[in-house]
Amino acid sequence: MKVGGEIATVRGTFEEVAPEENLAFTWQWDGDGNQSLVSIAFSEESDGSRITLTHKGLEDEASKEKHNMGWVGSLTQLSRFLG
């Protein structure tokens, strides 16, 4: 993934996979000792699907804000792609 114009690598392990329900995986940037957990829940809505994403274990407010911006951007692109 590109961050600030540079390639950055994230690694993780799937912790939970429940098709059509939820997905959870660890998240760790290369070179960073902090590991966090991403959980994604899927639910059916009358006009499509809802994705609820939670990212726990981030180090500080600055990290939370950066990750929030990244997730919002990614989910916005996904929404546009799926139309």
MODELLER restraints for C-alpha pairs under 7 A, 6 or more apart:
rsr = mdl.restraints
at = mdl.atoms
rsr.add(forms.Gaussian(group=physical.xy_distance, feature=features.Distance(at['CA:1:A'], at['CA:7:A']), mean=5.57, stdev=0.5))
rsr.add(forms.Gaussian(group=physical.xy_distance, feature=features.Distance(at['CA:1:A'], at['CA:8:A']), mean=5.41, stdev=0.5))
rsr.add(forms.Gaussian(group=physical.xy_distance, feature=features.Distance(at['CA:1:A'], at['CA:9:A']), mean=6.42, stdev=0.5))
rsr.add(forms.Gaussian(group=physical.xy_distance, feature=features.Distance(at['CA:2:A'], at['CA:8:A']), mean=5.81, stdev=0.5))
rsr.add(forms.Gaussian(group=physical.xy_distance, feature=features.Distance(at['CA:9:A'], at['CA:29:A']), mean=5.88, stdev=0.5))
rsr.add(forms.Gaussian(group=physical.xy_distance, feature=features.Distance(at['CA:9:A'], at['CA:30:A']), mean=5.65, stdev=0.5))
rsr.add(forms.Gaussian(group=physical.xy_distance, feature=features.Distance(at['CA:10:A'], at['CA:27:A']), mean=6.47, stdev=0.5))
rsr.add(forms.Gaussian(group=physical.xy_distance, feature=features.Distance(at['CA:10:A'], at['CA:28:A']), mean=5.42, stdev=0.5))
rsr.add(forms.Gaussian(group=physical.xy_distance, feature=features.Distance(at['CA:10:A'], at['CA:29:A']), mean=4.37, stdev=0.5))
rsr.add(forms.Gaussian(group=physical.xy_distance, feature=features.Distance(at['CA:10:A'], at['CA:30:A']), mean=5.99, stdev=0.5))
rsr.add(forms.Gaussian(group=physical.xy_distance, feature=features.Distance(at['CA:11:A'], at['CA:27:A']), mean=5.89, stdev=0.5))
rsr.add(forms.Gaussian(group=physical.xy_distance, feature=features.Distance(at['CA:11:A'], at['CA:28:A']), mean=5.27, stdev=0.5))
rsr.add(forms.Gaussian(group=physical.xy_distance, feature=features.Distance(at['CA:11:A'], at['CA:29:A']), mean=6.32, stdev=0.5))
rsr.add(forms.Gaussian(group=physical.xy_distance, feature=features.Distance(at['CA:12:A'], at['CA:25:A']), mean=6.24, stdev=0.5))
rsr.add(forms.Gaussian(group=physical.xy_distance, feature=features.Distance(at['CA:12:A'], at['CA:26:A']), mean=4.59, stdev=0.5))
rsr.add(forms.Gaussian(group=physical.xy_distance, feature=features.Distance(at['CA:12:A'], at['CA:27:A']), mean=4.84, stdev=0.5))
rsr.add(forms.Gaussian(group=physical.xy_distance, feature=features.Distance(at['CA:12:A'], at['CA:28:A']), mean=6.13, stdev=0.5))
rsr.add(forms.Gaussian(group=physical.xy_distance, feature=features.Distance(at['CA:13:A'], at['CA:25:A']), mean=5.37, stdev=0.5))
rsr.add(forms.Gaussian(group=physical.xy_distance, feature=features.Distance(at['CA:13:A'], at['CA:26:A']), mean=5.29, stdev=0.5))
rsr.add(forms.Gaussian(group=physical.xy_distance, feature=features.Distance(at['CA:14:A'], at['CA:24:A']), mean=5.99, stdev=0.5))
rsr.add(forms.Gaussian(group=physical.xy_distance, feature=features.Distance(at['CA:14:A'], at['CA:25:A']), mean=4.20, stdev=0.5))
rsr.add(forms.Gaussian(group=physical.xy_distance, feature=features.Distance(at['CA:14:A'], at['CA:26:A']), mean=6.57, stdev=0.5))
rsr.add(forms.Gaussian(group=physical.xy_distance, feature=features.Distance(at['CA:15:A'], at['CA:24:A']), mean=5.36, stdev=0.5))
rsr.add(forms.Gaussian(group=physical.xy_distance, feature=features.Distance(at['CA:15:A'], at['CA:25:A']), mean=5.06, stdev=0.5))
rsr.add(forms.Gaussian(group=physical.xy_distance, feature=features.Distance(at['CA:16:A'], at['CA:23:A']), mean=5.48, stdev=0.5))
rsr.add(forms.Gaussian(group=physical.xy_distance, feature=features.Distance(at['CA:16:A'], at['CA:24:A']), mean=4.92, stdev=0.5))
rsr.add(forms.Gaussian(group=physical.xy_distance, feature=features.Distance(at['CA:16:A'], at['CA:25:A']), mean=6.88, stdev=0.5))
rsr.add(forms.Gaussian(group=physical.xy_distance, feature=features.Distance(at['CA:17:A'], at['CA:23:A']), mean=4.77, stdev=0.5))
rsr.add(forms.Gaussian(group=physical.xy_distance, feature=features.Distance(at['CA:17:A'], at['CA:24:A']), mean=6.64, stdev=0.5))
rsr.add(forms.Gaussian(group=physical.xy_distance, feature=features.Distance(at['CA:20:A'], at['CA:42:A']), mean=6.25, stdev=0.5))
rsr.add(forms.Gaussian(group=physical.xy_distance, feature=features.Distance(at['CA:21:A'], at['CA:41:A']), mean=5.84, stdev=0.5))
rsr.add(forms.Gaussian(group=physical.xy_distance, feature=features.Distance(at['CA:21:A'], at['CA:42:A']), mean=5.06, stdev=0.5))
rsr.add(forms.Gaussian(group=physical.xy_distance, feature=features.Distance(at['CA:21:A'], at['CA:43:A']), mean=6.79, stdev=0.5))
rsr.add(forms.Gaussian(group=physical.xy_distance, feature=features.Distance(at['CA:22:A'], at['CA:40:A']), mean=5.45, stdev=0.5))
rsr.add(forms.Gaussian(group=physical.xy_distance, feature=features.Distance(at['CA:22:A'], at['CA:41:A']), mean=4.27, stdev=0.5))
rsr.add(forms.Gaussian(group=physical.xy_distance, feature=features.Distance(at['CA:22:A'], at['CA:42:A']), mean=5.76, stdev=0.5))
rsr.add(forms.Gaussian(group=physical.xy_distance, feature=features.Distance(at['CA:23:A'], at['CA:39:A']), mean=5.78, stdev=0.5))
rsr.add(forms.Gaussian(group=physical.xy_distance, feature=features.Distance(at['CA:23:A'], at['CA:40:A']), mean=5.13, stdev=0.5))
rsr.add(forms.Gaussian(group=physical.xy_distance, feature=features.Distance(at['CA:23:A'], at['CA:41:A']), mean=6.53, stdev=0.5))
rsr.add(forms.Gaussian(group=physical.xy_distance, feature=features.Distance(at['CA:24:A'], at['CA:38:A']), mean=5.53, stdev=0.5))
rsr.add(forms.Gaussian(group=physical.xy_distance, feature=features.Distance(at['CA:24:A'], at['CA:39:A']), mean=4.25, stdev=0.5))
rsr.add(forms.Gaussian(group=physical.xy_distance, feature=features.Distance(at['CA:24:A'], at['CA:40:A']), mean=6.19, stdev=0.5))
rsr.add(forms.Gaussian(group=physical.xy_distance, feature=features.Distance(at['CA:25:A'], at['CA:37:A']), mean=5.80, stdev=0.5))
rsr.add(forms.Gaussian(group=physical.xy_distance, feature=features.Distance(at['CA:25:A'], at['CA:38:A']), mean=5.38, stdev=0.5))
rsr.add(forms.Gaussian(group=physical.xy_distance, feature=features.Distance(at['CA:25:A'], at['CA:39:A']), mean=6.63, stdev=0.5))
rsr.add(forms.Gaussian(group=physical.xy_distance, feature=features.Distance(at['CA:26:A'], at['CA:35:A']), mean=6.61, stdev=0.5))
rsr.add(forms.Gaussian(group=physical.xy_distance, feature=features.Distance(at['CA:26:A'], at['CA:36:A']), mean=5.66, stdev=0.5))
rsr.add(forms.Gaussian(group=physical.xy_distance, feature=features.Distance(at['CA:26:A'], at['CA:37:A']), mean=4.47, stdev=0.5))
rsr.add(forms.Gaussian(group=physical.xy_distance, feature=features.Distance(at['CA:26:A'], at['CA:38:A']), mean=6.12, stdev=0.5))
rsr.add(forms.Gaussian(group=physical.xy_distance, feature=features.Distance(at['CA:27:A'], at['CA:35:A']), mean=5.66, stdev=0.5))
rsr.add(forms.Gaussian(group=physical.xy_distance, feature=features.Distance(at['CA:27:A'], at['CA:36:A']), mean=5.13, stdev=0.5))
rsr.add(forms.Gaussian(group=physical.xy_distance, feature=features.Distance(at['CA:27:A'], at['CA:37:A']), mean=5.79, stdev=0.5))
rsr.add(forms.Gaussian(group=physical.xy_distance, feature=features.Distance(at['CA:27:A'], at['CA:38:A']), mean=6.76, stdev=0.5))
rsr.add(forms.Gaussian(group=physical.xy_distance, feature=features.Distance(at['CA:28:A'], at['CA:34:A']), mean=6.41, stdev=0.5))
rsr.add(forms.Gaussian(group=physical.xy_distance, feature=features.Distance(at['CA:28:A'], at['CA:35:A']), mean=4.78, stdev=0.5))
rsr.add(forms.Gaussian(group=physical.xy_distance, feature=features.Distance(at['CA:28:A'], at['CA:36:A']), mean=6.52, stdev=0.5))
rsr.add(forms.Gaussian(group=physical.xy_distance, feature=features.Distance(at['CA:36:A'], at['CA:56:A']), mean=5.80, stdev=0.5))
rsr.add(forms.Gaussian(group=physical.xy_distance, feature=features.Distance(at['CA:36:A'], at['CA:57:A']), mean=4.59, stdev=0.5))
rsr.add(forms.Gaussian(group=physical.xy_distance, feature=features.Distance(at['CA:36:A'], at['CA:58:A']), mean=5.92, stdev=0.5))
rsr.add(forms.Gaussian(group=physical.xy_distance, feature=features.Distance(at['CA:37:A'], at['CA:55:A']), mean=5.70, stdev=0.5))
rsr.add(forms.Gaussian(group=physical.xy_distance, feature=features.Distance(at['CA:37:A'], at['CA:56:A']), mean=5.27, stdev=0.5))
rsr.add(forms.Gaussian(group=physical.xy_distance, feature=features.Distance(at['CA:37:A'], at['CA:57:A']), mean=6.39, stdev=0.5))
rsr.add(forms.Gaussian(group=physical.xy_distance, feature=features.Distance(at['CA:38:A'], at['CA:54:A']), mean=5.72, stdev=0.5))
rsr.add(forms.Gaussian(group=physical.xy_distance, feature=features.Distance(at['CA:38:A'], at['CA:55:A']), mean=4.42, stdev=0.5))
rsr.add(forms.Gaussian(group=physical.xy_distance, feature=features.Distance(at['CA:38:A'], at['CA:56:A']), mean=6.45, stdev=0.5))
rsr.add(forms.Gaussian(group=physical.xy_distance, feature=features.Distance(at['CA:39:A'], at['CA:53:A']), mean=5.74, stdev=0.5))
rsr.add(forms.Gaussian(group=physical.xy_distance, feature=features.Distance(at['CA:39:A'], at['CA:54:A']), mean=5.15, stdev=0.5))
rsr.add(forms.Gaussian(group=physical.xy_distance, feature=features.Distance(at['CA:39:A'], at['CA:55:A']), mean=6.41, stdev=0.5))
rsr.add(forms.Gaussian(group=physical.xy_distance, feature=features.Distance(at['CA:40:A'], at['CA:51:A']), mean=6.64, stdev=0.5))
rsr.add(forms.Gaussian(group=physical.xy_distance, feature=features.Distance(at['CA:40:A'], at['CA:52:A']), mean=5.56, stdev=0.5))
rsr.add(forms.Gaussian(group=physical.xy_distance, feature=features.Distance(at['CA:40:A'], at['CA:53:A']), mean=4.47, stdev=0.5))
rsr.add(forms.Gaussian(group=physical.xy_distance, feature=features.Distance(at['CA:40:A'], at['CA:54:A']), mean=6.42, stdev=0.5))
rsr.add(forms.Gaussian(group=physical.xy_distance, feature=features.Distance(at['CA:41:A'], at['CA:51:A']), mean=5.76, stdev=0.5))
rsr.add(forms.Gaussian(group=physical.xy_distance, feature=features.Distance(at['CA:41:A'], at['CA:52:A']), mean=5.09, stdev=0.5))
rsr.add(forms.Gaussian(group=physical.xy_distance, feature=features.Distance(at['CA:41:A'], at['CA:53:A']), mean=6.53, stdev=0.5))
rsr.add(forms.Gaussian(group=physical.xy_distance, feature=features.Distance(at['CA:42:A'], at['CA:49:A']), mean=6.91, stdev=0.5))
rsr.add(forms.Gaussian(group=physical.xy_distance, feature=features.Distance(at['CA:42:A'], at['CA:50:A']), mean=5.79, stdev=0.5))
rsr.add(forms.Gaussian(group=physical.xy_distance, feature=features.Distance(at['CA:42:A'], at['CA:51:A']), mean=4.90, stdev=0.5))
rsr.add(forms.Gaussian(group=physical.xy_distance, feature=features.Distance(at['CA:42:A'], at['CA:52:A']), mean=6.58, stdev=0.5))
rsr.add(forms.Gaussian(group=physical.xy_distance, feature=features.Distance(at['CA:43:A'], at['CA:49:A']), mean=5.71, stdev=0.5))
rsr.add(forms.Gaussian(group=physical.xy_distance, feature=features.Distance(at['CA:43:A'], at['CA:50:A']), mean=5.17, stdev=0.5))
rsr.add(forms.Gaussian(group=physical.xy_distance, feature=features.Distance(at['CA:43:A'], at['CA:51:A']), mean=6.69, stdev=0.5))
rsr.add(forms.Gaussian(group=physical.xy_distance, feature=features.Distance(at['CA:44:A'], at['CA:50:A']), mean=6.19, stdev=0.5))
rsr.add(forms.Gaussian(group=physical.xy_distance, feature=features.Distance(at['CA:58:A'], at['CA:64:A']), mean=6.02, stdev=0.5))
